[in-house]
Amino acid sequence: MKLFSIFRQNFDAWTTEKLVLAFQTEKKERYFDELFDRYHPLVYRICLSFTANREESKELTLDIFLQAYTQIGDLEIKQFEAWLYTLTKNVCLDFLRKQQKMKKNEEKWWESEKSAQNFMENHAFRRLIYERALEKDHFFQQALLNLPDNQRLCIQLFFMQGYSYKEVVQKTKLTEKAIKSHLQNGKRRMKAWVSAQQSKVQKL
């Protein structure tokens, strides 16, 4: 937690290496606060070069410094800037890989919807899945929990974790036909449940 500037120690004459060592030794946040002040503009620019998105870069910058805060104490860091650059690059690449996986899963869902007879009926549900943050979507999570076990498992494996039909067969021991049935019925149940709950909220 940063204190007001009039109470903060002046670190202008301190090297980065001295700040890192002091933080590792004393575990006092004022040393890490100074490291953050010095390096967060650089980390943000690197993130922006990877994502080309200001808001995502801001969030990644905070995540990177949170990771740095938890990792520094257990490492021998001779060149902090080089270490921080490597951490930043790895976090950004991991973020982009997850984004790419989400895109592939979305494409898989879209193809599945195209081949289904009720393509138009499920269009709104497809938007719910891929245009809202699932981990923060209370309605979605509750709808998923209300499904029968096999329907919930198939949706989690196929759409949320990105497994192929063949891989889901191996993991569940169900037939591909049964899996497709569970996916379709599960989607229909979830769509109906979410719509009903949203209607209740709108009436309040």
N, C-alpha and C positions, 0 to 999 in steps of 0.2 A: 504494500500500500504506500503510495507516494505521499510524503508530507508536503506542507506548504513550502515554497521555495526559500522563504526566509529562515526556515529551520533545517534545510538540507545542507549537507556537507558539500563543500566545493571540491569537485574531482578533476578540475581542469588540468592539473599537473600530473594526474595519474595515468599510467599507461593501461591499455586494455588488459595486458597480462597481469598487472598488479590487481586490477579490479576482479578478474576471474579468480585469482588465488585468494583474495580477501573473501570473496563470496563462498568459495569452497571451504575455507577455514572457519569463518565466523557464521556462515549461513544467515547473514543479515540482508534484508531485501533492498536496502539502500544501494548496495553494490550492484545488484542485478538491475535495479531501476536505472542506474547510470548506463549500464550496458544496453538496456532497451532504448534509452534516449539517443545513444550514439548510433545504434545500428538498425533501428526499425525503419528509417527511410530507405536504407539500402535493401533490406529484406523485402519491403513492399514493392520496390522497383523490380526486383528479380521476379517476384510473384506475378506482377503485372505483365512482365515479358512472357511468362508462360501462359497465363490465362486470358490476357487482354480484357479483363473484367475488373473494374475497380472494387466493387463490393466483395467479390470472391477473393480478391487479393488482400483486402483488409482482414477478412476472416482467416485466411491462410497465415497472414503475418502474426496474428494473435496466437494461432495454433502452434506455429513454429516456436515462438518465444515461450509458450507454455511447455512445450517439449524440451526446449533448451533449459528451462528452469529446473525440470525434474532430472535431466541427464547430466548436467555439468558436475554435480557433486561426486559422481562415480567415475569420472574420466580424467585422464591426464591430457590436458589440452595445451599444446605448445603454440599453436597459431589459431587464435579464436576466430578470426575473420574467415580463414579457410574452412575451419570446422563448421562455422555457421552457414557458409555458402553451401557446403555439401548437404547439411541438414535441410536447408531451404529447397535445394534442387530435388532431393529425395521426396520431401513432402509434396512438392508441386507435381512431380511425376506420378506419385501415387494418386493424387487427386485427379489428374487427367486420365489415368487408367480406370479409375472408378467411374468417371464421367463417360468414358468410352463403353464400359460394360453396361452402364445404364442405357446408353443409346442402342446397343445391340439388343438388350432385353426389350426395349421399346419396339424395335423393329420386329422382334420375334412375336411380341404381343399383337402388333398390327397385322402381321401375316396370318396369325391365328384368327383374328377377328374377320379378316377378309374371307377366309375359308368357311367361316361359320354362317349358318343360315340366318341367324339373328344379328348380323353385322351392325345394322343401324341401331338396333335396340341396345347394343352394348357399347356404342360409341361414347356415351357419357361416362360409363364405368372405366373405359380405357383412359379418358382424360383424368379421372380421379386418381388412377394408379400412377400416371407419369407426369402430371403437372402439379402435384402437391407432395410435400415431404412426408413420406409414409410414416417415418418414426415419430412425427409430430401430429399425425392425423388421427385424432381420437376416434372418429366415426369409423375410419378404415380398420383400425386395430380391433375395435369392438366387433365389427362385422366379421373379421377374420376369426376371432375367438369363438363366435357363435356358430361357425360351420362344423359339420361332422368331421371327425378326425382325418379321414382320407382326403376329403375335399380341401381342408386347410393345408395338409401336408403337400399335396400336389401343387397348389397355388404358390406356397412358399418356395418349393424346390424349382418349379419351372419358371415362374415369372419374377420372383424376388431374388433368387439366387442364381438364376441363369442356366440351370441344367437343361440338357437336351431331353427329348422323350426317352431315348435309349438309356441315358443316365438315371432318369427318374424310375424307369422300369427296374434297373439294377438296385437302386436304393430302397424301393418300396416293395419289390416282388409282385407288383400289380402288372396286368397286361397293358399294352399301349392303348387299347380300346377303352379299358376301364379308366386309365389316367385321363384321356381326353374327355370322357364323360364326367369325371370328377371336376375337371377344370371348368367345363361349361356350366355344370350345375352349381358349382361353387361361385362362379362369377355372377350367375343369375340371382342366387340367394343374397350375395353381398350387395349387389346393386339395389335389390328390393329393400334390404334392411337399412342401408344408408339413406335411401330416398325417404323412407318412413321416418327416420330419426330427424332428418333435416326439416321435414314438414312439421314435426312436433316443435322444433326450435323456432321456426318461423311464426308459429301460432302464439308463442309466449309473449 
